Amino acid sequence: MSSHVQAHRRQPDRAPGVLHRATPGVAPKLSTAARRERRPAPARWRVISGALLALFGLTLLVFFTSDVFYVRAIQVRGNDFITREEVFAYSELADYHLFWLDPAAVRRNVLRAASVADVSVEVGWPPDLVTVLVQERQPVAVWSDGGQETWIDLQGRAMPARAEMPGLLHVNLVRDNSDRPLPSASDFDKDMVLGALRLRELLPEGGHLDFHPVHGLGWTNDQGWQVWMGTGSAALMNEKITIYKVLVENLSSRAIDVAELNIANPDAPFYRLLWGL
C-alpha cells in the first residue's frame, strides 16, 4: 500500500457538504445568542406599563378632584326675560360632575319652566361646561287679578309676567260676591285666548277686557254699556260679534238706554235697561 493511500485514510471524518432540509413542524434550533436577542425584556415592559397606569390614575385624580370639572354655573343663551339663575335652578345641575351630565335630562328639567317653549343643551369643556339655549314663550295677553299680573301665550299657557310689554291685551278678573270658585290664568285655554283676541277690535282705544266667572269675557263699549260675550273659539266669537253689531245698531236707533248687553248665549241674547233715566 502506498504512502499516499495511507495518508488519505488518516484524514479525520468530515460531514458531507450536503444541505439538509428542515424537518416539517420542527423549529430550527437557534444559538444561545439568537435566543437571547428574541426574548422580550420583561423589566422594560413592566416599567412602561407602570408608567401608563400611573398616568391614567393621575388623570382620573385630576378629573375628580379639580373644581373646574364640577358645574357651578351655566351659560344661557336666547333668553330675554327668564334669568340665568332661574334656568340653572330648573336644570338641577349644581355640583354635578362633567362625567355624569345627561343633556336629555337637563332639557326635560328646564322645560318645566312655564316661560320656556324649547331647550337645547350643549356639554363642553371648562370653562363653559354647559350651555343652555332657550326659546321663550311669547305672551299675547296679560291676566290681572287684583293687580297680580300673569302672562298668557297663544296656546293658553300661563307664565309669570316679567316686564312691561306694550301692546298686550289686558284681561281683568271681575270678582263678585258669590261663593263660587274664581277662575285663574291657567283656566284661560287656547280657544279663550283666540276668542279674546278676536274681540280686541271692538274695544275702545286703550280699553281692556273683563272676565266674569259667569258671563265670561266683556268690556264697556263706547255707549257706556257693559257687554258680555261669554267664551268660545274665534269662530264662535265671530258669530257673537255679528249679533252684537246688529243689536247695538238697533238699540241705539231706538234710543233705548241699556245698562248691560249679554250675548254669552248667541241663541238667546238679552239686555238690561238702565232704570231711572
C-alpha positions, 0 to 999 in steps of 0.5 A, spaced: 500 500 500 502 506 498 504 512 502 499 516 499 493 511 500 495 511 507 495 518 508 488 519 505 485 514 510 488 518 516 484 524 514 479 525 520 471 524 518 468 530 515 460 531 514 458 531 507 457 538 504 450 536 503 444 541 505 439 538 509 432 540 509 428 542 515 424 537 518 416 539 517 413 542 524 420 542 527 423 549 529 430 550 527 434 550 533 437 557 534 444 559 538 444 561 545 445 568 542 439 568 537 435 566 543 437 571 547 436 577 542 428 574 541 426 574 548 422 580 550 425 584 556 420 583 561 423 589 566 422 594 560 415 592 559 413 592 566 416 599 567 412 602 561 406 599 563 407 602 570 408 608 567 401 608 563 397 606 569 400 611 573 398 616 568 391 614 567 390 614 575 393 621 575 388 623 570 382 620 573 385 624 580 385 630 576 378 629 573 375 628 580 378 632 584 379 639 580 373 644 581 373 646 574 370 639 572 364 640 577 358 645 574 357 651 578 354 655 573 351 655 566 351 659 560 344 661 557 343 663 551 336 666 547 333 668 553 330 675 554 326 675 560 327 668 564 334 669 568 340 665 568 339 663 575 332 661 574 334 656 568 340 653 572 335 652 578 330 648 573 336 644 570 338 641 577 345 641 575 349 644 581 355 640 583 354 635 578 360 632 575 362 633 567 362 625 567 355 624 569 351 630 565 345 627 561 343 633 556 336 629 555 335 630 562 337 637 563 332 639 557 326 635 560 328 639 567 328 646 564 322 645 560 318 645 566 319 652 566 312 655 564 316 661 560 320 656 556 317 653 549 324 649 547 331 647 550 337 645 547 343 643 551 350 643 549 356 639 554 363 642 553 369 643 556 371 648 562 370 653 562 363 653 559 361 646 561 354 647 559 350 651 555 343 652 555 339 655 549 332 657 550 326 659 546 321 663 550 314 663 550 311 669 547 305 672 551 299 675 547 295 677 553 296 679 560 291 676 566 290 681 572 287 679 578 287 684 583 293 687 580 297 680 580 299 680 573 300 673 569 302 672 562 298 668 557 301 665 550 297 663 544 296 656 546 293 658 553 299 657 557 300 661 563 307 664 565 309 669 570 309 676 567 316 679 567 316 686 564 312 691 561 310 689 554 306 694 550 301 692 546 298 686 550 291 685 551 289 686 558 284 681 561 281 683 568 278 678 573 271 681 575 270 678 582 263 678 585 260 676 591 258 669 590 261 663 593 263 660 587 270 658 585 274 664 581 277 662 575 285 663 574 290 664 568 291 657 567 283 656 566 284 661 560 285 655 554 287 656 547 280 657 544 279 663 550 285 666 548 283 666 540 276 668 542 279 674 546 283 676 541 278 676 536 274 681 540 280 686 541 277 690 535 271 692 538 274 695 544 275 702 545 282 705 544 286 703 550 280 699 553 281 692 556 277 686 557 273 683 563 272 676 565 266 674 569 266 667 572 259 667 569 258 671 563 265 670 561 269 675 557 266 683 556 268 690 556 264 697 556 263 699 549 263 706 547 255 707 549 257 706 556 254 699 556 257 693 559 257 687 554 258 680 555 260 675 550 261 669 554 267 664 551 268 660 545 273 659 539 274 665 534 269 662 530 264 662 535 266 669 537 265 671 530 258 669 530 257 673 537 260 679 534 255 679 528 249 679 533 252 684 537 253 689 531 246 688 529 243 689 536 247 695 538 245 698 531 238 697 533 238 699 540 241 705 539 236 707 533 231 706 538 234 710 543 233 705 548 238 706 554 241 699 556 245 698 562 248 691 560 248 687 553 249 679 554 250 675 548 254 669 552 248 665 549 248 667 541 241 663 541 238 667 546 241 674 547 238 679 552 239 686 555 238 690 561 235 697 561 238 702 565 232 704 570 231 711 572 233 715 566 
